[in-house]
Amino acid sequence: MENVVVVGGGPNGLMTACELALGGVRAVVLERRTEPSTEPRSNGLVGEVVRMVDRRGLFERLSGRPGPPQPNSGYFMFAAMPLNLSLLEASPLYSAPVPELATVRTLEERARELGVEIRRGHEFVGLTQDADGVTIAARLPDGQAYELRASYVVGADGAHSPVRKAAGIGFPGVTYDRTTSRAAHATVPTDWLDPASGALNVPGHGPVMPFLPIRTARGGFSYAPLPGHAPLVATVEWDQPVSEEPMTFGEMRASINRVLGVDVPVERPSGDGPHVLRRINGGSTRVAERYRSGRVFLVGDAGHVFAAGGTGLNLGMQDAINLGWKLAAAFRTGIDVLDTYETERRPVADRTVTYSQAQAALLAPGDEVTGLRRLFGELLAQPAVVQKLAELVAGADVRYPAGDMPHPLAGWPAPDLELHGPDGIIRLAELVRKGRPILIDLTPSGDLDSGSDDVEVIHAKADTDTTALLLRPDSYVAWASNDPHPDVDALRAVIGEWFGP
Ligand SMILES: Cc1cc2nc3c(=O)[nH]c(=O)nc-3n(C[C@H](O)[C@H](O)[C@H](O)COP(=O)(O)OP(=O)(O)OC[C@H]3O[C@@H](n4cnc5c(N)ncnc54)[C@H](O)[C@@H]3O)c2cc1C
């Protein structure tokens, strides 16, 4: 019997498998594809996930940049309107421009380093569950069928999730069928580029700032000069005739012309691909009605999809981090906190529905939307509004339920503290990379004891009023104190609740 079978070797399935392995649990990944996908998808990680990958030692590997990640203090976009993050004292928004293919490659390498077994070419076809485990039916590329047993199954098998369907979990929400989105890696006339601002100066239209999409009465346009690649140009239009023909460069150019009212001579790039040339009709915003059915769990796109871009991996990889340690704990300590996966993660998806739908409304055609955008643009001059929206984009505004825990940090990711200990200065993000529970003792006496073999204690000093922090393996604060003599009974009660006696 396997401990956990993860169905789907995309970013979120691989992240789940890595977390399980960190927690000391054997994970087997079943992936239908015999080779990794070459279809470019996400252009990067946006939001709290960037801080979380730093807390797994993956930021440098993924971004190719030295850490720690820095918050974005320039511009970001919301519904094709610029969010001026420089208005904020401390921007809550992090981003890392890593193509999804590179993210998957890095996570697969990491999973193999941690001893995860990845079975490529193995397709999940069905499951039945009983009180002791789950029987999974799988198929090899030559059609040969086999079965395997596992204590738990994680469906990380994408938006059309066969696992979700097999577990009988509905996927309610909205599918918008009025939009057509097109995107292509393309060369643009070099003499249209402003070297100072990086803008694409479109004669007859004006400058289009990099990464800041614009909306016109006829649709949306964006220009994204991504590192190491030809720029990505993209449009979105409403109420276009649906075409089933393969997408062409001529179609991309005609779409830009319709949206901007100007012919932009984009050309197919030379050099190494894969190059995007894509048309997507419609888009869906849906959240699974449950994230758990008995011994079966959903993570990533299997649990939620959003028409608004830039959100999928922020949610999915954090689902994986949340579920991974809880499943591992069920084996290691026997403690069952598995139901908290849904109570913690589903509200984050619900919040992203708001984000997605608000953007869809603000991008739609029509004079009344133009009026609404004008008003919204005025509101965006106010730092408090920018702060609110930046937190929404980052997914930094949802606190996990913290019960009657009075401390303001409880239920939030631990702050990015610098800790001064006997071995020098260490960032909290480096301390938590093993994915184990930690008690950080910042009391003047430095003599706190967790009373548990499973909870490592770090004695340190830091520039904060907090005197003790109990962190879960996902680096969320389970308990905290500002008292120089923290209530040890209260601390141990929380340790018992999350990590066992
Ligand atoms: C065009 C586009 C642009 C995007 N841009 C962004 C962006 O900028 N930022 C962002 O955060 N997100 C973006 N997203 C969303 C992001 O790509 C997804 O959220 C992410 O790929 C979801 O990962 P996943 O692991 O949950 O699912 P997937 O990546 O879909 O992986 C699921 C895996 O399961 C496998 N599988 C399916 N069925 C079976 C089966 N029966 N047996 C075995 N294996 C199976 C599949 O082969 C696949 O490998 C974009 C998506 C698209 C389409």
PDBQT file of the ligand as one rigid body, heavy atoms in Angstrom, charges set to zero:
ROOT
HETATM    1  C1  LIG A 601      -2.719  30.405 -21.171  1.00  0.00    +0.000 C 
HETATM    2  C2  LIG A 601      -2.587  30.309 -19.691  1.00  0.00    +0.000 A 
HETATM    3  C3  LIG A 601      -1.882  31.294 -19.009  1.00  0.00    +0.000 A 
HETATM    4  C4  LIG A 601      -1.772  31.223 -17.621  1.00  0.00    +0.000 A 
HETATM    5  N1  LIG A 601      -1.075  32.213 -16.955  1.00  0.00    +0.000 NA
HETATM    6  C5  LIG A 601      -0.913  32.118 -15.626  1.00  0.00    +0.000 A 
HETATM    7  C6  LIG A 601      -0.102  33.063 -14.906  1.00  0.00    +0.000 A 
HETATM    8  O1  LIG A 601       0.467  33.996 -15.480  1.00  0.00    +0.000 OA
HETATM    9  N2  LIG A 601       0.077  32.876 -13.565  1.00  0.00    +0.000 N 
HETATM   10  C7  LIG A 601      -0.509  31.834 -12.898  1.00  0.00    +0.000 A 
HETATM   11  O2  LIG A 601      -0.335  31.709 -11.687  1.00  0.00    +0.000 OA
HETATM   12  N3  LIG A 601      -1.270  30.934 -13.548  1.00  0.00    +0.000 NA
HETATM   13  C8  LIG A 601      -1.476  31.042 -14.878  1.00  0.00    +0.000 A 
HETATM   14  N4  LIG A 601      -2.216  30.106 -15.538  1.00  0.00    +0.000 N 
HETATM   15  C9  LIG A 601      -2.827  29.028 -14.748  1.00  0.00    +0.000 C 
HETATM   16  C10 LIG A 601      -1.795  27.945 -14.496  1.00  0.00    +0.000 C 
HETATM   17  O3  LIG A 601      -1.206  27.571 -15.714  1.00  0.00    +0.000 OA
HETATM   18  C11 LIG A 601      -2.505  26.768 -13.832  1.00  0.00    +0.000 C 
HETATM   19  O4  LIG A 601      -3.097  27.243 -12.638  1.00  0.00    +0.000 OA
HETATM   20  C12 LIG A 601      -1.552  25.625 -13.516  1.00  0.00    +0.000 C 
HETATM   21  O5  LIG A 601      -1.027  25.027 -14.682  1.00  0.00    +0.000 OA
HETATM   22  C13 LIG A 601      -2.307  24.555 -12.742  1.00  0.00    +0.000 C 
HETATM   23  O6  LIG A 601      -1.417  23.539 -12.387  1.00  0.00    +0.000 OA
HETATM   24  P1  LIG A 601      -1.965  22.122 -11.920  1.00  0.00    +0.000 P 
HETATM   25  O7  LIG A 601      -0.745  21.348 -11.527  1.00  0.00    +0.000 OA
HETATM   26  O8  LIG A 601      -3.056  22.300 -10.940  1.00  0.00    +0.000 OA
HETATM   27  O9  LIG A 601      -2.650  21.532 -13.219  1.00  0.00    +0.000 OA
HETATM   28  P2  LIG A 601      -2.009  21.197 -14.634  1.00  0.00    +0.000 P 
HETATM   29  O10 LIG A 601      -0.815  22.050 -14.911  1.00  0.00    +0.000 OA
HETATM   30  O11 LIG A 601      -3.135  21.230 -15.594  1.00  0.00    +0.000 OA
HETATM   31  O12 LIG A 601      -1.462  19.726 -14.456  1.00  0.00    +0.000 OA
HETATM   32  C14 LIG A 601      -2.333  18.644 -14.386  1.00  0.00    +0.000 C 
HETATM   33  C15 LIG A 601      -1.560  17.411 -14.784  1.00  0.00    +0.000 C 
HETATM   34  O13 LIG A 601      -2.399  16.281 -14.602  1.00  0.00    +0.000 OA
HETATM   35  C16 LIG A 601      -2.192  15.397 -15.675  1.00  0.00    +0.000 C 
HETATM   36  N5  LIG A 601      -3.376  14.558 -15.795  1.00  0.00    +0.000 N 
HETATM   37  C17 LIG A 601      -4.617  14.907 -16.201  1.00  0.00    +0.000 A 
HETATM   38  N6  LIG A 601      -5.433  13.847 -16.203  1.00  0.00    +0.000 NA
HETATM   39  C18 LIG A 601      -4.686  12.800 -15.783  1.00  0.00    +0.000 A 
HETATM   40  C19 LIG A 601      -4.974  11.407 -15.581  1.00  0.00    +0.000 A 
HETATM   41  N7  LIG A 601      -6.172  10.912 -15.828  1.00  0.00    +0.000 N 
HETATM   42  N8  LIG A 601      -3.982  10.604 -15.137  1.00  0.00    +0.000 NA
HETATM   43  C20 LIG A 601      -2.751  11.101 -14.883  1.00  0.00    +0.000 A 
HETATM   44  N9  LIG A 601      -2.426  12.393 -15.087  1.00  0.00    +0.000 NA
HETATM   45  C21 LIG A 601      -3.391  13.236 -15.520  1.00  0.00    +0.000 A 
HETATM   46  C22 LIG A 601      -1.969  16.310 -16.869  1.00  0.00    +0.000 C 
HETATM   47  O14 LIG A 601      -1.281  15.636 -17.915  1.00  0.00    +0.000 OA
HETATM   48  C23 LIG A 601      -1.147  17.434 -16.257  1.00  0.00    +0.000 C 
HETATM   49  O15 LIG A 601       0.237  17.208 -16.352  1.00  0.00    +0.000 OA
HETATM   50  C24 LIG A 601      -2.356  30.155 -16.924  1.00  0.00    +0.000 A 
HETATM   51  C25 LIG A 601      -3.049  29.160 -17.616  1.00  0.00    +0.000 A 
HETATM   52  C26 LIG A 601      -3.169  29.223 -18.981  1.00  0.00    +0.000 A 
HETATM   53  C27 LIG A 601      -3.911  28.147 -19.715  1.00  0.00    +0.000 C 
ENDROOT
TORSDOF 0
